[in-house]
Amino acid sequence: MKEIYIIRHGETELNRQGIVQGRGINSDLNALGRAQAEAFYQTYKDIPFDKIYTSDLKRTWQTVQKFIDSGLPWERLSGLDELAWGIWEGKPNTESAREAFREMLQSWENGNYTAHFEGGESVQDVYERLKHPMEILMTRPEEKTVLLCMHGRAMRVFLCLLLGKPLSEMIEFPHQNTVLYKMGFEDGKFTVLEFNSAVHLDGIVIE
């Protein structure tokens, strides 16, 4: 069985402020994000990963930088990028912003998967581009153990895609920065081996 460790990137300053970054803002990890990345590395550094995949946004590869520095093969896949939130990317976390997001999330839960903000993507758009990363995971048998770092909303969409769930069930996949979903792939099917695991974040230290 192939094992796939899917994690969300570490915290950025915009995460801390509750500001949406999306696909269009290429921010760095902050001090807590770097500490989360270090904690994940220390917990999982002895796993014999064959390959690392990240999105095209640097907060993902900064999160797994120590694994990359150890010499593991690394490939960036733009399909793993976060959903583009269009006009709301980088905007202050105001009540009007929160209301706009509540309405959009409700639209998706109601099954309107093509709803999107001006200049942004729908969850259906993200679902379609995540089919390429899924195909890669399914068709490279020599990569037995894989580490994949991506983004919160895209990760929820990806888990629905891998597990054959409707996008209205995205809400069932909670996440925080560097949380782990460990997946198995065998006989053409993906299964959840570990759900929303954050054990590596116990006792985290910020330098």
C-alpha positions as YAML, in Angstrom:
chain: A
units: angstrom
residues:
- id: 1
  name: MET
  ca: [0.00, 0.00, 0.00]
- id: 2
  name: LYS
  ca: [1.15, 3.51, -0.83]
- id: 3
  name: GLU
  ca: [1.11, 5.96, 2.09]
- id: 4
  name: ILE
  ca: [0.55, 9.69, 1.47]
- id: 5
  name: TYR
  ca: [1.13, 12.25, 4.20]
- id: 6
  name: ILE
  ca: [-0.94, 15.33, 3.31]
- id: 7
  name: ILE
  ca: [-0.25, 18.40, 5.45]
- id: 8
  name: ARG
  ca: [-1.35, 22.01, 5.42]
- id: 9
  name: HIS
  ca: [1.42, 24.63, 5.36]
- id: 10
  name: GLY
  ca: [2.60, 26.36, 8.55]
- id: 11
  name: GLU
  ca: [1.19, 29.64, 9.77]
- id: 12
  name: THR
  ca: [1.82, 32.92, 7.95]
- id: 13
  name: GLU
  ca: [1.29, 36.39, 9.35]
- id: 14
  name: LEU
  ca: [-1.88, 36.74, 7.28]
- id: 15
  name: ASN
  ca: [-3.17, 33.46, 8.74]
- id: 16
  name: ARG
  ca: [-2.60, 34.91, 12.20]
- id: 17
  name: GLN
  ca: [-4.57, 38.02, 11.28]
- id: 18
  name: GLY
  ca: [-7.44, 36.04, 9.76]
- id: 19
  name: ILE
  ca: [-6.77, 37.45, 6.29]
- id: 20
  name: VAL
  ca: [-7.38, 35.22, 3.28]
- id: 21
  name: GLN
  ca: [-4.29, 34.66, 1.10]
- id: 22
  name: GLY
  ca: [-5.53, 32.32, -1.57]
- id: 23
  name: ARG
  ca: [-3.61, 31.56, -4.72]
- id: 24
  name: GLY
  ca: [-2.61, 35.14, -5.43]
- id: 25
  name: ILE
  ca: [-0.62, 36.02, -2.30]
- id: 26
  name: ASN
  ca: [2.74, 34.30, -1.95]
- id: 27
  name: SER
  ca: [3.49, 34.88, 1.74]
- id: 28
  name: ASP
  ca: [6.22, 33.49, 4.00]
- id: 29
  name: LEU
  ca: [5.83, 31.48, 7.19]
- id: 30
  name: ASN
  ca: [5.93, 33.51, 10.39]
- id: 31
  name: ALA
  ca: [7.75, 32.50, 13.60]
- id: 32
  name: LEU
  ca: [4.96, 30.16, 14.68]
- id: 33
  name: GLY
  ca: [4.81, 28.68, 11.17]
- id: 34
  name: ARG
  ca: [8.53, 27.95, 11.26]
- id: 35
  name: ALA
  ca: [8.13, 26.34, 14.68]
- id: 36
  name: GLN
  ca: [5.26, 24.20, 13.36]
- id: 37
  name: ALA
  ca: [7.41, 23.14, 10.40]
- id: 38
  name: GLU
  ca: [10.26, 22.22, 12.75]
- id: 39
  name: ALA
  ca: [7.91, 20.26, 15.02]
- id: 40
  name: PHE
  ca: [6.55, 18.31, 12.05]
- id: 41
  name: TYR
  ca: [10.06, 17.60, 10.83]
- id: 42
  name: GLN
  ca: [11.24, 16.34, 14.21]
- id: 43
  name: THR
  ca: [8.24, 14.02, 14.49]
- id: 44
  name: TYR
  ca: [8.35, 12.60, 10.96]
- id: 45
  name: LYS
  ca: [11.99, 12.93, 9.84]
- id: 46
  name: ASP
  ca: [12.58, 9.18, 10.11]
- id: 47
  name: ILE
  ca: [9.73, 8.28, 7.74]
- id: 48
  name: PRO
  ca: [11.35, 6.96, 4.52]
- id: 49
  name: PHE
  ca: [9.69, 9.39, 2.11]
- id: 50
  name: ASP
  ca: [10.34, 8.71, -1.57]
- id: 51
  name: LYS
  ca: [9.02, 12.03, -2.87]
- id: 52
  name: ILE
  ca: [7.84, 15.47, -1.79]
- id: 53
  name: TYR
  ca: [5.11, 17.40, -3.57]
- id: 54
  name: THR
  ca: [4.20, 21.02, -2.83]
- id: 55
  name: SER
  ca: [2.16, 23.73, -4.49]
- id: 56
  name: ASP
  ca: [3.77, 26.61, -6.37]
- id: 57
  name: LEU
  ca: [3.40, 28.87, -3.31]
- id: 58
  name: LYS
  ca: [6.43, 29.20, -1.07]
- id: 59
  name: ARG
  ca: [4.60, 28.73, 2.23]
- id: 60
  name: THR
  ca: [4.23, 25.06, 1.31]
- id: 61
  name: TRP
  ca: [7.84, 24.35, 0.49]
- id: 62
  name: GLN
  ca: [9.07, 26.43, 3.43]
- id: 63
  name: THR
  ca: [7.04, 24.07, 5.63]
- id: 64
  name: VAL
  ca: [8.87, 20.97, 4.34]
- id: 65
  name: GLN
  ca: [12.22, 22.68, 3.65]
- id: 66
  name: LYS
  ca: [14.20, 20.42, 5.99]
- id: 67
  name: PHE
  ca: [12.92, 17.34, 4.17]
- id: 68
  name: ILE
  ca: [13.91, 18.95, 0.86]
- id: 69
  name: ASP
  ca: [17.32, 19.89, 2.28]
- id: 70
  name: SER
  ca: [17.88, 16.26, 3.26]
- id: 71
  name: GLY
  ca: [18.03, 15.46, -0.47]
- id: 72
  name: LEU
  ca: [14.58, 14.01, -1.08]
- id: 73
  name: PRO
  ca: [13.18, 14.44, -4.61]
- id: 74
  name: TRP
  ca: [10.79, 17.41, -4.73]
- id: 75
  name: GLU
  ca: [8.23, 18.45, -7.33]
- id: 76
  name: ARG
  ca: [5.99, 21.50, -7.40]
- id: 77
  name: LEU
  ca: [2.46, 21.04, -8.76]
- id: 78
  name: SER
  ca: [0.40, 24.14, -9.50]
- id: 79
  name: GLY
  ca: [-2.71, 21.98, -9.17]
- id: 80
  name: LEU
  ca: [-2.05, 21.92, -5.41]
- id: 81
  name: ASP
  ca: [-2.26, 25.73, -5.12]
- id: 82
  name: GLU
  ca: [-4.84, 27.27, -2.82]
- id: 83
  name: LEU
  ca: [-8.23, 28.32, -4.17]
- id: 84
  name: ALA
  ca: [-8.08, 31.82, -5.64]
- id: 85
  name: TRP
  ca: [-10.36, 34.06, -3.57]
- id: 86
  name: GLY
  ca: [-10.23, 36.84, -6.16]
- id: 87
  name: ILE
  ca: [-11.07, 40.35, -4.91]
- id: 88
  name: TRP
  ca: [-10.95, 39.24, -1.25]
- id: 89
  name: GLU
  ca: [-7.33, 38.11, -1.20]
- id: 90
  name: GLY
  ca: [-5.28, 40.15, 1.28]
- id: 91
  name: LYS
  ca: [-8.25, 42.24, 2.39]
- id: 92
  name: PRO
  ca: [-8.71, 43.12, 6.10]
- id: 93
  name: ASN
  ca: [-10.73, 40.71, 8.22]
- id: 94
  name: THR
  ca: [-13.79, 42.96, 8.52]
- id: 95
  name: GLU
  ca: [-17.38, 42.03, 9.26]
- id: 96
  name: SER
  ca: [-18.31, 42.59, 5.61]
- id: 97
  name: ALA
  ca: [-15.52, 40.24, 4.54]
- id: 98
  name: ARG
  ca: [-16.63, 37.60, 7.03]
- id: 99
  name: GLU
  ca: [-20.22, 37.91, 5.82]
- id: 100
  name: ALA
  ca: [-19.15, 37.50, 2.18]
- id: 101
  name: PHE
  ca: [-17.23, 34.34, 3.08]
- id: 102
  name: ARG
  ca: [-20.10, 32.95, 5.14]
- id: 103
  name: GLU
  ca: [-22.40, 33.38, 2.15]
- id: 104
  name: MET
  ca: [-19.91, 31.74, -0.23]
- id: 105
  name: LEU
  ca: [-19.32, 28.77, 2.08]
- id: 106
  name: GLN
  ca: [-23.07, 28.35, 2.44]
- id: 107
  name: SER
  ca: [-23.45, 28.33, -1.34]
- id: 108
  name: TRP
  ca: [-20.94, 25.49, -1.58]
- id: 109
  name: GLU
  ca: [-22.59, 23.54, 1.23]
- id: 110
  name: ASN
  ca: [-25.87, 23.93, -0.64]
- id: 111
  name: GLY
  ca: [-24.32, 22.35, -3.73]
- id: 112
  name: ASN
  ca: [-23.59, 25.45, -5.80]
- id: 113
  name: TYR
  ca: [-19.99, 24.40, -6.50]
- id: 114
  name: THR
  ca: [-19.46, 26.90, -9.33]
- id: 115
  name: ALA
  ca: [-20.08, 29.94, -7.08]
- id: 116
  name: HIS
  ca: [-16.98, 32.15, -6.86]
- id: 117
  name: PHE
  ca: [-15.84, 35.65, -6.01]
- id: 118
  name: GLU
  ca: [-14.98, 38.13, -8.76]
- id: 119
  name: GLY
  ca: [-11.56, 37.25, -10.16]
- id: 120
  name: GLY
  ca: [-11.45, 34.01, -8.17]
- id: 121
  name: GLU
  ca: [-12.06, 30.29, -8.51]
- id: 122
  name: SER
  ca: [-14.94, 28.07, -7.50]
- id: 123
  name: VAL
  ca: [-14.43, 24.85, -5.56]
- id: 124
  name: GLN
  ca: [-15.38, 23.05, -8.80]
- id: 125
  name: ASP
  ca: [-12.43, 24.76, -10.54]
- id: 126
  name: VAL
  ca: [-10.09, 23.57, -7.80]
- id: 127
  name: TYR
  ca: [-11.60, 20.07, -7.88]
- id: 128
  name: GLU
  ca: [-10.86, 19.85, -11.61]
- id: 129
  name: ARG
  ca: [-7.23, 20.98, -11.34]
- id: 130
  name: LEU
  ca: [-6.61, 18.63, -8.40]
- id: 131
  name: LYS
  ca: [-7.34, 15.68, -10.69]
- id: 132
  name: HIS
  ca: [-3.82, 16.00, -12.07]
- id: 133
  name: PRO
  ca: [-2.09, 15.64, -8.67]
- id: 134
  name: MET
  ca: [-4.43, 12.72, -7.89]
- id: 135
  name: GLU
  ca: [-3.46, 11.04, -11.15]
- id: 136
  name: ILE
  ca: [0.22, 11.44, -10.24]
- id: 137
  name: LEU
  ca: [-0.35, 9.81, -6.85]
- id: 138
  name: MET
  ca: [-2.18, 6.93, -8.53]
- id: 139
  name: THR
  ca: [0.32, 6.26, -11.31]
- id: 140
  name: ARG
  ca: [3.78, 6.35, -9.73]
- id: 141
  name: PRO
  ca: [4.01, 3.02, -7.88]
- id: 142
  name: GLU
  ca: [7.72, 3.48, -7.21]
- id: 143
  name: GLU
  ca: [6.80, 6.34, -4.85]
- id: 144
  name: LYS
  ca: [5.64, 4.23, -1.92]
- id: 145
  name: THR
  ca: [5.70, 6.93, 0.75]
- id: 146
  name: VAL
  ca: [4.88, 10.49, -0.23]
- id: 147
  name: LEU
  ca: [4.85, 13.82, 1.63]
- id: 148
  name: LEU
  ca: [2.50, 16.41, 0.15]
- id: 149
  name: CYS
  ca: [2.15, 19.98, 1.48]
- id: 150
  name: MET
  ca: [-0.73, 22.16, 0.35]
- id: 151
  name: HIS
  ca: [-3.40, 24.61, 1.57]
- id: 152
  name: GLY
  ca: [-6.50, 24.54, 3.76]
- id: 153
  name: ARG
  ca: [-9.40, 24.95, 1.34]
- id: 154
  name: ALA
  ca: [-7.63, 23.07, -1.46]
- id: 155
  name: MET
  ca: [-6.87, 20.26, 0.99]
- id: 156
  name: ARG
  ca: [-10.54, 19.93, 1.89]
- id: 157
  name: VAL
  ca: [-11.41, 19.74, -1.82]
- id: 158
  name: PHE
  ca: [-8.61, 17.21, -2.42]
- id: 159
  name: LEU
  ca: [-9.82, 14.93, 0.38]
- id: 160
  name: CYS
  ca: [-13.32, 14.96, -1.12]
- id: 161
  name: LEU
  ca: [-11.85, 14.10, -4.52]
- id: 162
  name: LEU
  ca: [-9.65, 11.27, -3.19]
- id: 163
  name: LEU
  ca: [-12.46, 9.76, -1.12]
- id: 164
  name: GLY
  ca: [-15.22, 10.22, -3.70]
- id: 165
  name: LYS
  ca: [-17.25, 12.53, -1.46]
- id: 166
  name: PRO
  ca: [-19.41, 15.43, -2.68]
- id: 167
  name: LEU
  ca: [-17.90, 18.87, -2.20]
- id: 168
  name: SER
  ca: [-20.76, 19.74, 0.16]
- id: 169
  name: GLU
  ca: [-18.93, 17.53, 2.70]
- id: 170
  name: MET
  ca: [-15.74, 19.65, 2.70]
- id: 171
  name: ILE
  ca: [-16.75, 20.95, 6.11]
- id: 172
  name: GLU
  ca: [-16.16, 17.46, 7.53]
- id: 173
  name: PHE
  ca: [-12.39, 17.87, 7.16]
- id: 174
  name: PRO
  ca: [-11.18, 20.25, 9.90]
- id: 175
  name: HIS
  ca: [-7.68, 21.63, 9.62]
- id: 176
  name: GLN
  ca: [-5.15, 23.89, 11.27]
- id: 177
  name: ASN
  ca: [-1.66, 24.84, 10.17]
- id: 178
  name: THR
  ca: [0.56, 21.75, 9.59]
- id: 179
  name: VAL
  ca: [-2.25, 19.34, 10.46]
- id: 180
  name: LEU
  ca: [-1.78, 15.86, 8.94]
- id: 181
  name: TYR
  ca: [-4.14, 13.64, 6.98]
- id: 182
  name: LYS
  ca: [-2.38, 10.34, 6.34]
- id: 183
  name: MET
  ca: [-3.91, 8.49, 3.40]
- id: 184
  name: GLY
  ca: [-3.49, 5.01, 2.05]
- id: 185
  name: PHE
  ca: [-3.77, 4.04, -1.61]
- id: 186
  name: GLU
  ca: [-4.31, 0.41, -2.55]
- id: 187
  name: ASP
  ca: [-6.20, -1.41, -5.31]
- id: 188
  name: GLY
  ca: [-7.24, 1.91, -6.86]
- id: 189
  name: LYS
  ca: [-8.82, 3.28, -3.68]
- id: 190
  name: PHE
  ca: [-7.81, 5.98, -1.19]
- id: 191
  name: THR
  ca: [-8.52, 5.52, 2.51]
- id: 192
  name: VAL
  ca: [-7.92, 7.68, 5.60]
- id: 193
  name: LEU
  ca: [-5.26, 6.22, 7.90]
- id: 194
  name: GLU
  ca: [-4.94, 9.23, 10.21]
- id: 195
  name: PHE
  ca: [-7.56, 12.00, 10.45]
- id: 196
  name: ASN
  ca: [-6.67, 15.59, 11.33]
- id: 197
  name: SER
  ca: [-3.61, 14.59, 13.36]
- id: 198
  name: ALA
  ca: [-1.80, 17.35, 15.25]
- id: 199
  name: VAL
  ca: [0.22, 15.28, 17.74]
- id: 200
  name: HIS
  ca: [3.42, 16.88, 16.47]
- id: 201
  name: LEU
  ca: [2.19, 20.28, 17.67]
- id: 202
  name: ASP
  ca: [2.08, 19.30, 21.37]
- id: 203
  name: GLY
  ca: [4.52, 21.42, 23.35]
- id: 204
  name: ILE
  ca: [5.58, 23.51, 20.36]
- id: 205
  name: VAL
  ca: [8.34, 26.05, 21.01]
- id: 206
  name: ILE
  ca: [8.68, 29.37, 19.16]
- id: 207
  name: GLU
  ca: [12.29, 30.54, 18.91]
...
